[in-house]
Amino acid sequence: MAGLRTLDDLDVAGKRVLCRVDFNVPMKDGEVTDATRIARALPTIQELSKKGAKVLLLSHFGRPKGQPNPEMSLRPIAAALGERLGGQVEFSADCIGEPVRKLTKNMLDGDVALLENTRFHPGEEANDADFASALAENADLYINDAFSAAHRAHASTEGVAHLLPSAAGRAMEKELDYLKAALGEPVRPLMAVVGGAKVSTKIELLLNLVGKANILAVGGGMANTFLFAKGIGVGKSLCEPDLADTAREIIAQAAAKGCELVLPVDVVVAKEFKEGADREVRAFDAVKADEMILDLGPETTDLIASKIEAAKTLVWNGPLGAFETPPFDTATVEAARFAAKMVEDKDLVAVAGGGDTVAALSAADVMKKFTYVSTAGGAFLEWLEGKTLPGVKALEDSAANNQDEG
């Protein structure tokens, strides 16, 4: 991968390798309820172990605010990881200092250990230089495999990368490759589908995409603000009137940059927002004062599908309607399933992620059918916004500095 090193570029045999993963996973009664992030880290962990590294895993968990909190300990995750690796994973009661030194002295090549929550120390989120040095002093190399935390300039994601020879893990490498394929050097036409409740949370995203995409389809509650900005009544729908000027700016930018902006031509309305509510299909400009828009209509869904069919690359962020409450999940499910079919039938490159996107695509049962679905949340969104991610930049800087790998 251009710009940063990968596992292919480091000799890890016999080395103490500090590997940043994201094990901030859902837990209930001491058990992991969703192991997706653990599963995505396994290829890197297994490769390091197989190559004879002493693998020291770093992660945050929850928001302990710089203080030890037994309820946010990573100890239960060590057992869950061991089950998936088919061997014992040692656990260190701290991520720095004597506990780690003692642990590493007793580790054999290929052993894997999980260190305690990095956020038990205030220096983690402060990206404190002394804390970063304390992390680095028990390791020879650093691997970052936590793209989902790469938008944070923390000691374990950014600071330590400047202190040790550093590289991207396999999950990080894969994520960056797909994002490059989606936005950096896409096969065109490039289409972006953006949904969600509010324009206010995605202004930078929309402004960035109109400069990159050939087609931008806007759905969800935020589409109502665009209709309002064009002088169209939206009844009792979720809307941000104070962002009408912003919506008009995005419309103007799209026209100036040759990006086709797809807005609703018909909508699904109801007088009550509840499951199974009575609903009607209305033209986009025929919503009554006591109605609220809760989904895209069939004509709009078909229009989006036709644009997806013509595209070569698709970037998807956010649901197209109030998908958590059937029947207002129809547009999201149908469009997502159509995109999945285009991946299979026409080699469409479809990359999705951020916020409610994973839940929406899971509801449509297409998570494994898209080319790639990111679980990175905020990091994925910031990448789409065109922002520099500190964790990625640190790896690029490390590669550029051509550190001695010992």
C-alpha positions as CSV (number, residue, x, y, z in Angstrom):
1,M,0.0,0.0,0.0
2,A,1.5,3.3,-1.1
3,G,2.1,5.8,1.7
4,L,2.4,3.5,4.6
5,R,3.9,0.1,5.6
6,T,2.1,-3.1,6.2
7,L,2.9,-6.4,7.8
8,D,4.8,-7.4,4.7
9,D,7.3,-4.7,5.4
10,L,8.3,-5.6,9.0
11,D,10.3,-8.5,10.3
12,V,8.3,-9.4,13.4
13,A,10.0,-12.7,14.4
14,G,11.0,-12.7,18.0
15,K,9.9,-9.0,18.4
16,R,7.5,-7.5,21.0
17,V,4.8,-6.1,18.8
18,L,2.4,-3.6,20.2
19,C,-0.8,-4.0,18.2
20,R,-3.6,-1.4,18.5
21,V,-7.0,-3.1,17.9
22,D,-10.6,-2.0,18.6
23,F,-12.2,-4.3,21.2
24,N,-14.7,-1.7,22.3
25,V,-17.4,-4.3,21.7
26,P,-21.0,-4.7,23.1
27,M,-21.0,-6.6,26.3
28,K,-23.8,-8.0,28.5
29,D,-23.3,-9.8,31.8
30,G,-19.6,-10.3,31.1
31,E,-20.2,-11.8,27.6
32,V,-19.4,-10.3,24.2
33,T,-22.7,-9.9,22.3
34,D,-21.3,-8.8,19.0
35,A,-17.8,-10.0,18.1
36,T,-17.5,-8.4,14.7
37,R,-14.6,-6.2,15.6
38,I,-12.8,-9.1,17.3
39,A,-13.3,-11.2,14.1
40,R,-11.9,-8.4,11.9
41,A,-8.7,-8.2,14.1
42,L,-8.1,-12.0,13.9
43,P,-6.1,-12.1,10.6
44,T,-3.5,-9.6,11.9
45,I,-3.2,-11.3,15.3
46,Q,-2.9,-14.7,13.8
47,E,-0.4,-13.6,11.2
48,L,1.8,-11.9,13.8
49,S,1.6,-15.0,16.0
50,K,2.4,-17.4,13.2
51,K,5.5,-15.2,12.2
52,G,6.8,-15.6,15.8
53,A,6.0,-12.2,17.3
54,K,5.2,-11.6,20.9
55,V,1.8,-10.0,20.4
56,L,0.7,-7.3,22.8
57,L,-2.8,-6.1,22.1
58,L,-3.9,-2.5,23.0
59,S,-7.5,-1.3,23.0
60,H,-9.8,1.1,24.7
61,F,-13.2,0.1,26.2
62,G,-16.0,2.5,27.1
63,R,-15.4,5.9,28.7
64,P,-13.7,5.4,32.1
65,K,-12.5,9.1,32.0
66,G,-8.9,8.3,32.8
67,Q,-9.5,6.2,35.9
68,P,-9.5,2.4,36.4
69,N,-13.0,1.1,36.4
70,P,-13.6,-2.7,36.9
71,E,-16.8,-2.5,34.8
72,M,-14.8,-1.4,31.8
73,S,-11.9,-3.9,32.1
74,L,-10.9,-5.8,29.0
75,R,-10.3,-9.0,31.1
76,P,-13.5,-10.7,29.9
77,I,-12.5,-10.0,26.3
78,A,-9.2,-11.9,26.7
79,A,-11.2,-15.1,27.3
80,A,-13.5,-14.4,24.3
81,L,-10.4,-13.8,22.1
82,G,-8.7,-17.0,23.3
83,E,-11.7,-19.0,22.3
84,R,-11.5,-17.6,18.8
85,L,-7.8,-18.1,18.5
86,G,-7.9,-21.6,19.9
87,G,-5.4,-20.9,22.6
88,Q,-4.8,-19.0,25.8
89,V,-4.6,-15.2,25.7
90,E,-2.7,-13.8,28.7
91,F,-4.0,-10.7,30.3
92,S,-2.1,-7.8,31.8
93,A,-3.6,-5.7,34.6
94,D,-2.1,-2.6,33.1
95,C,-1.0,-1.4,29.6
96,I,2.2,0.2,30.8
97,G,4.9,-0.4,33.4
98,E,6.0,-3.4,35.4
99,P,3.0,-5.6,34.7
100,V,3.8,-5.5,31.0
101,R,7.5,-5.9,31.5
102,K,6.9,-9.0,33.6
103,L,4.5,-10.4,31.1
104,T,6.8,-9.9,28.1
105,K,9.7,-11.6,29.9
106,N,7.6,-14.8,30.2
107,M,6.1,-14.7,26.7
108,L,7.3,-17.1,24.0
109,D,7.4,-16.3,20.3
110,G,3.9,-16.5,19.0
111,D,2.2,-15.8,22.3
112,V,-0.7,-13.3,22.4
113,A,-1.5,-11.1,25.4
114,L,-4.2,-8.4,25.9
115,L,-3.3,-5.3,27.9
116,E,-5.7,-3.5,30.1
117,N,-7.9,-0.6,28.9
118,T,-5.7,2.3,27.6
119,R,-8.3,4.8,28.8
120,F,-7.7,3.9,32.4
121,H,-4.9,6.5,32.1
122,P,-5.7,10.2,31.4
123,G,-2.6,10.3,29.1
124,E,-4.4,8.2,26.5
125,E,-7.0,10.6,25.4
126,A,-4.7,13.6,26.0
127,N,-2.1,12.0,23.7
128,D,0.4,12.7,26.4
129,A,4.0,12.2,25.3
130,D,5.1,10.5,28.5
131,F,2.2,8.0,28.4
132,A,3.0,7.3,24.7
133,S,6.6,6.6,25.7
134,A,5.5,4.3,28.5
135,L,3.5,2.3,26.0
136,A,6.4,2.2,23.5
137,E,9.1,1.1,26.1
138,N,7.7,-2.4,26.3
139,A,7.7,-3.0,22.5
140,D,9.9,-3.2,19.5
141,L,7.4,-2.5,16.8
142,Y,3.9,-0.9,16.5
143,I,1.0,-2.1,14.4
144,N,-2.3,-0.1,14.1
145,D,-5.2,-2.3,13.1
146,A,-7.9,-0.1,14.5
147,F,-9.2,2.1,11.7
148,S,-12.4,2.7,13.8
149,A,-10.2,4.7,16.2
150,A,-7.9,6.3,13.7
151,H,-9.9,9.6,13.8
152,R,-8.7,10.1,17.4
153,A,-5.3,11.6,18.1
154,H,-4.8,9.5,21.2
155,A,-1.5,8.1,22.6
156,S,-2.2,4.5,21.5
157,T,-3.5,5.5,18.0
158,E,-1.2,8.4,17.1
159,G,1.5,9.1,19.7
160,V,3.2,5.7,19.9
161,A,3.4,5.5,16.1
162,H,6.1,8.2,16.1
163,L,8.2,6.3,18.7
164,L,8.4,2.8,17.1
165,P,8.8,1.4,13.6
166,S,5.1,1.3,12.6
167,A,2.8,-0.3,10.0
168,A,-0.9,-0.9,9.3
169,G,-2.5,-4.3,10.2
170,R,-4.5,-6.3,7.7
171,A,-7.9,-4.9,8.7
172,M,-6.6,-1.3,8.5
173,E,-4.9,-2.1,5.2
174,K,-8.1,-3.6,3.8
175,E,-10.3,-0.6,5.0
176,L,-7.9,1.9,3.4
177,D,-7.7,0.0,0.1
178,Y,-11.5,-0.1,-0.2
179,L,-11.9,3.6,0.8
180,K,-9.3,4.5,-1.9
181,A,-11.2,2.4,-4.4
182,A,-14.5,4.2,-3.4
183,L,-13.3,7.8,-3.2
184,G,-9.6,8.2,-3.9
185,E,-9.4,6.5,-7.4
186,P,-12.9,5.3,-8.1
187,V,-14.0,3.6,-11.3
188,R,-16.7,6.0,-12.7
189,P,-19.5,6.8,-12.7
190,L,-19.2,7.2,-8.9
191,M,-22.6,7.4,-7.1
192,A,-23.1,8.4,-3.4
193,V,-26.2,7.6,-1.5
194,V,-26.5,9.7,1.7
195,G,-29.4,9.4,4.2
196,G,-30.1,10.0,7.8
197,A,-32.1,12.3,9.9
198,K,-30.3,15.7,9.7
199,V,-28.4,17.8,7.3
200,S,-26.6,19.4,10.3
201,T,-24.7,16.2,11.0
202,K,-23.5,15.7,7.4
203,I,-22.8,19.2,5.9
204,E,-19.1,18.5,5.4
205,L,-19.8,15.1,4.0
206,L,-22.3,16.4,1.4
207,L,-20.0,19.3,0.4
208,N,-17.1,16.9,-0.1
209,L,-19.2,14.4,-2.0
210,V,-20.7,16.9,-4.5
211,G,-17.1,17.6,-5.5
212,K,-16.2,13.9,-6.0
213,A,-19.3,12.0,-7.0
214,N,-21.0,12.0,-10.4
215,I,-24.4,11.3,-8.8
216,L,-25.5,12.1,-5.2
217,A,-28.8,10.7,-4.0
218,V,-30.2,12.3,-0.8
219,G,-32.8,10.5,1.4
220,G,-33.9,10.2,4.9
221,G,-35.1,13.1,7.0
222,M,-32.3,15.3,5.6
223,A,-34.0,15.2,2.2
224,N,-36.9,17.1,3.7
225,T,-34.7,20.1,4.4
226,F,-33.6,20.1,0.7
227,L,-37.3,20.1,-0.3
228,F,-38.0,22.9,2.1
229,A,-35.1,24.9,0.7
230,K,-36.7,24.7,-2.7
231,G,-39.9,26.2,-1.3
232,I,-41.8,22.9,-1.1
233,G,-44.1,22.2,1.9
234,V,-43.1,19.2,4.1
235,G,-46.0,19.3,6.6
236,K,-45.0,18.0,10.0
237,S,-41.9,16.2,8.7
238,L,-38.5,16.3,10.4
239,C,-36.9,19.4,8.9
240,E,-34.1,21.9,9.7
241,P,-35.4,25.3,8.3
242,D,-32.3,27.1,9.6
243,L,-30.2,25.0,7.2
244,A,-32.2,25.9,4.1
245,D,-29.3,28.2,3.0
246,T,-26.9,25.4,3.5
247,A,-29.0,23.0,1.4
248,R,-29.3,25.6,-1.3
249,E,-25.5,26.0,-1.3
250,I,-25.1,22.2,-1.7
251,I,-27.6,22.3,-4.6
252,A,-25.6,25.1,-6.2
253,Q,-22.3,23.3,-5.6
254,A,-23.6,20.2,-7.2
255,A,-24.7,22.1,-10.3
256,A,-21.4,23.9,-10.6
257,K,-19.3,20.7,-10.3
258,G,-21.4,18.6,-12.6
259,C,-22.8,16.3,-9.8
260,E,-26.3,15.1,-10.5
261,L,-28.3,15.6,-7.3
262,V,-31.2,13.1,-6.9
263,L,-33.9,14.3,-4.5
264,P,-37.3,12.6,-3.8
265,V,-39.9,12.8,-6.6
266,D,-42.5,10.9,-4.4
267,V,-42.6,10.2,-0.7
268,V,-44.4,8.0,1.8
269,V,-46.4,10.0,4.4
270,A,-48.3,9.2,7.6
271,K,-50.1,11.2,10.3
272,E,-48.6,9.1,13.0
273,F,-45.0,7.8,13.4
274,K,-45.6,4.3,14.7
275,E,-45.1,0.7,13.4
276,G,-47.9,-0.3,11.0
277,A,-49.3,3.3,10.7
278,D,-51.6,4.1,7.9
279,R,-49.6,5.5,5.1
280,E,-50.0,7.1,1.7
281,V,-47.7,7.8,-1.3
282,R,-47.6,11.5,-2.3
283,A,-45.8,13.4,-5.0
284,F,-42.9,15.3,-3.4
285,D,-44.9,18.6,-3.6
286,A,-48.2,17.3,-2.4
287,V,-47.6,16.6,1.3
288,K,-50.4,17.9,3.5
289,A,-50.0,20.1,6.5
290,D,-50.8,17.3,9.0
291,E,-48.6,14.7,7.4
292,M,-45.0,13.7,7.9
293,I,-42.6,12.2,5.3
294,L,-41.2,8.9,6.7
295,D,-39.8,7.2,3.6
296,L,-39.0,7.6,0.0
297,G,-41.8,6.6,-2.4
298,P,-41.6,3.8,-5.0
299,E,-40.9,6.1,-7.9
300,T,-37.9,7.6,-6.1
301,T,-36.7,4.2,-5.0
302,D,-36.8,3.0,-8.6
303,L,-35.0,6.2,-9.7
304,I,-32.2,5.6,-7.2
305,A,-32.0,1.9,-8.4
306,S,-31.6,3.1,-12.0
307,K,-28.8,5.3,-11.0
308,I,-27.1,2.5,-9.1
309,E,-27.4,0.3,-12.1
310,A,-25.6,2.8,-14.2
311,A,-22.8,3.4,-11.7
312,K,-19.5,1.5,-11.4
313,T,-18.8,2.6,-7.8
314,L,-21.2,3.2,-5.0
315,V,-20.6,4.9,-1.6
316,W,-23.5,4.5,0.9
317,N,-24.0,6.3,4.2
318,G,-27.2,6.4,6.1
319,P,-30.8,5.0,5.7
320,L,-33.3,6.4,3.2
321,G,-36.2,6.5,5.6
322,A,-37.2,5.8,9.2
323,F,-36.0,2.2,8.7
324,E,-36.2,1.2,12.4
325,T,-40.0,1.4,12.2
326,P,-41.7,-0.8,9.5
327,P,-43.1,-0.2,7.0
328,F,-40.9,2.9,6.6
329,D,-37.9,0.7,5.9
330,T,-39.1,-0.2,2.4
331,A,-36.9,2.2,0.4
332,T,-33.8,1.4,2.3
333,V,-34.2,-2.3,2.1
334,E,-35.2,-2.3,-1.6
335,A,-32.4,0.0,-2.7
336,A,-29.8,-1.9,-0.6
337,R,-30.9,-5.2,-2.0
338,F,-30.7,-3.8,-5.5
339,A,-27.2,-2.5,-4.9
340,A,-26.2,-5.9,-3.6
341,K,-27.6,-7.5,-6.8
342,M,-25.5,-5.1,-8.9
343,V,-22.4,-6.1,-7.0
344,E,-23.1,-9.7,-7.9
345,D,-24.4,-9.2,-11.5
346,K,-22.4,-6.2,-12.7
347,D,-19.3,-6.0,-10.5
348,L,-20.4,-2.8,-8.9
349,V,-17.9,-1.7,-6.2
350,A,-20.3,-0.9,-3.2
351,V,-18.7,0.4,0.0
352,A,-20.9,1.4,2.9
353,G,-20.5,2.5,6.5
354,G,-21.0,5.0,9.3
355,G,-23.7,5.5,11.9
356,D,-27.0,3.7,11.3
357,T,-25.8,2.3,8.0
358,V,-24.6,-1.0,9.4
359,A,-27.9,-1.6,11.1
360,A,-29.9,-0.6,8.0
361,L,-27.9,-2.9,5.8
362,S,-28.2,-5.7,8.3
363,A,-31.9,-5.3,8.3
364,A,-31.8,-5.6,4.5
365,D,-29.6,-8.8,4.9
366,V,-26.9,-7.5,2.6
367,M,-24.0,-7.0,4.9
368,K,-22.0,-9.8,3.3
369,K,-23.2,-8.9,-0.2
370,F,-21.8,-5.4,-0.5
371,T,-18.1,-5.2,-1.6
372,Y,-17.2,-3.8,1.9
373,V,-19.1,-2.6,4.9
374,S,-17.1,-0.5,7.4
375,T,-18.0,-0.8,11.1
376,A,-15.7,2.2,11.8
377,G,-18.5,4.7,12.4
378,G,-17.0,8.1,13.1
379,A,-13.7,7.3,11.3
380,F,-15.5,6.2,8.2
381,L,-17.6,9.4,8.2
382,E,-14.6,11.7,8.7
383,W,-12.8,9.9,5.8
384,L,-15.8,10.6,3.6
385,E,-15.7,14.2,4.7
386,G,-12.2,14.5,3.3
387,K,-10.6,14.9,6.7
388,T,-7.1,13.7,7.7
389,L,-7.2,10.9,10.2
390,P,-4.5,11.2,12.8
391,G,-4.0,7.5,13.2
392,V,-3.5,7.0,9.5
393,K,-1.3,10.2,9.1
394,A,1.0,8.9,11.9
395,L,1.6,5.6,10.0
396,E,2.3,7.6,6.8
397,D,4.8,9.8,8.7
398,S,6.5,6.7,10.1
399,A,6.9,5.2,6.7
400,A,8.2,8.5,5.3
401,N,10.7,8.8,8.1
402,N,12.0,5.3,7.1
403,Q,12.6,4.3,10.7
404,D,15.2,1.7,11.5
405,E,13.5,-1.6,12.1
406,G,16.3,-3.0,14.1
